[in-house]
């Protein structure tokens, strides 16, 4: 199973070497590529918050509709 173009730090390291970047530029490029687990965790957290807020909004709408009868 092969690794994708930004799957690991080795790809970032190869890019930095190819471009001949200094230490600061190398750190900047490395920070642009977050690990896939960090990205996945951020997306999962945001989705959980939206799901919770949607549930609260739905419950509030149902309570207002049923209470107005």
Beta strands, then each sheet from edge to edge (+ up, - down):
end
